[in-house]
Amino acid sequence: MSQLMTKIRQQPAWIALAIFILLCLWIASGSLSAESNKPEKKQVDIPTPKVRVARMSADEVSREITLYGRTEPDRLTTLRAEVKGQVIEIFVKEGQAVKAGQKILSLDRNDLKQRLSSARASLKQREIELEGALRLGSKGYQSQATLAQAEANVEEAKAQVENLDLAIENTLIVAPFDGVINERFVEVGDLLRDGDEIAVVVDLDPLVVSADVTETHVQGLSIGQFARGRMVSGQHVEGRIRYISSVSNMGTNTFKIEVEVPNVDHKLVAGMSTELAIPLQQTMAIKITPAVMALDERGNLGVKTVVNDRVKFVAIDMVKSDSEGVWLAGLGEQANVITLGHGFVRDGDKVDVVFVDEGLQAKQ
């Protein structure tokens, strides 16, 4: 024993190794004891989320496009003076409705009547000269050149008479078509020259709603197609498409269309912003409220339905929308739409379904 102790004292590394082994055994025994004393973890069951679901049925509705346009007059013209003269009488007021051919104002004729009488007398003289030249020519006493000059003189006199007749007629300004005097630029006593503006006449029956349609939808439109409109004033109008542009706007790639709206009583005015709704083909769609729409993980807008107790996200295919709701296609003839709790579930989640009455849900 003494020899063993002597060897150990001579080799202290064995002492250190023995101490290290004892420490490891002590630490290991404590860890095992702690593991055995740990309480067992209880498994927590996560409850299946409940959602409210309404069973909704599809109806046949018209797919439609919505455009934003502006009302315009059917025709608009600016009347101008065709002869020089002073305004001596005005027959209409601004805003007054007029019929085609109705007098608007008259100009002073000055010496036009005297000049017309002189031109007619000159024409009669030229005609007599022509008759004499023809008689002499038949007997061979008149040259062909003289006969041609006599005929030219008659035609020139006739043209002068016609020009003076037209000038006298143009001293009376009349409405070119049925419409409204939208603006008048002259008063009694004004001296007008050729080309001076007199008044603006607009034709408001029919009224035209002008709008731009995208290249995606222009192929679905045709002349005579029905359209509805709601003006910014709240007035509702109906009409037919009368014009579709054959060339798109270079800047926007949109096509101009015009919808003709009856306006017999002139109650509708031009220059009003108007929302147009143009029905297209019939399709099956389900009506929902915007509150039930949701976003999926990719940010797509749609609705969440339930199929076999699991959530199924359906991206929306909007057919039309109004103040009452939104009509969506692509949900089939019938769908179980989540109306409450859709914000807490994701596509593919298992859910506990609570059905509610569709009519009651619509009221809520």
Secondary structure as GFF3:
##gff-version 3
##sequence-region A 1 364
A	DSSP	alpha_helix	2	10	.	.	.	ID=ss1
A	DSSP	alpha_helix	13	37	.	.	.	ID=ss2
A	DSSP	beta_strand	50	57	.	.	.	ID=ss3
A	DSSP	beta_strand	59	80	.	.	.	ID=ss4
A	DSSP	beta_strand	85	90	.	.	.	ID=ss5
A	DSSP	beta_strand	97	98	.	.	.	ID=ss6
A	DSSP	beta_strand	103	107	.	.	.	ID=ss7
A	DSSP	alpha_helix	112	138	.	.	.	ID=ss8
A	DSSP	alpha_helix	144	169	.	.	.	ID=ss9
A	DSSP	beta_strand	172	174	.	.	.	ID=ss10
A	DSSP	beta_strand	179	184	.	.	.	ID=ss11
A	DSSP	beta_strand	191	192	.	.	.	ID=ss12
A	DSSP	beta_strand	197	214	.	.	.	ID=ss13
A	DSSP	three_ten_helix	218	220	.	.	.	ID=ss14
A	DSSP	beta_strand	226	231	.	.	.	ID=ss15
A	DSSP	beta_strand	236	244	.	.	.	ID=ss16
A	DSSP	beta_strand	254	261	.	.	.	ID=ss17
A	DSSP	beta_strand	273	288	.	.	.	ID=ss18
A	DSSP	three_ten_helix	290	292	.	.	.	ID=ss19
A	DSSP	beta_strand	293	295	.	.	.	ID=ss20
A	DSSP	beta_strand	301	307	.	.	.	ID=ss21
A	DSSP	beta_strand	310	315	.	.	.	ID=ss22
A	DSSP	beta_strand	317	322	.	.	.	ID=ss23
A	DSSP	beta_strand	325	329	.	.	.	ID=ss24
A	DSSP	beta_strand	334	340	.	.	.	ID=ss25
A	DSSP	three_ten_helix	342	344	.	.	.	ID=ss26
A	DSSP	beta_strand	352	356	.	.	.	ID=ss27
A	DSSP	alpha_helix	358	363	.	.	.	ID=ss28
###
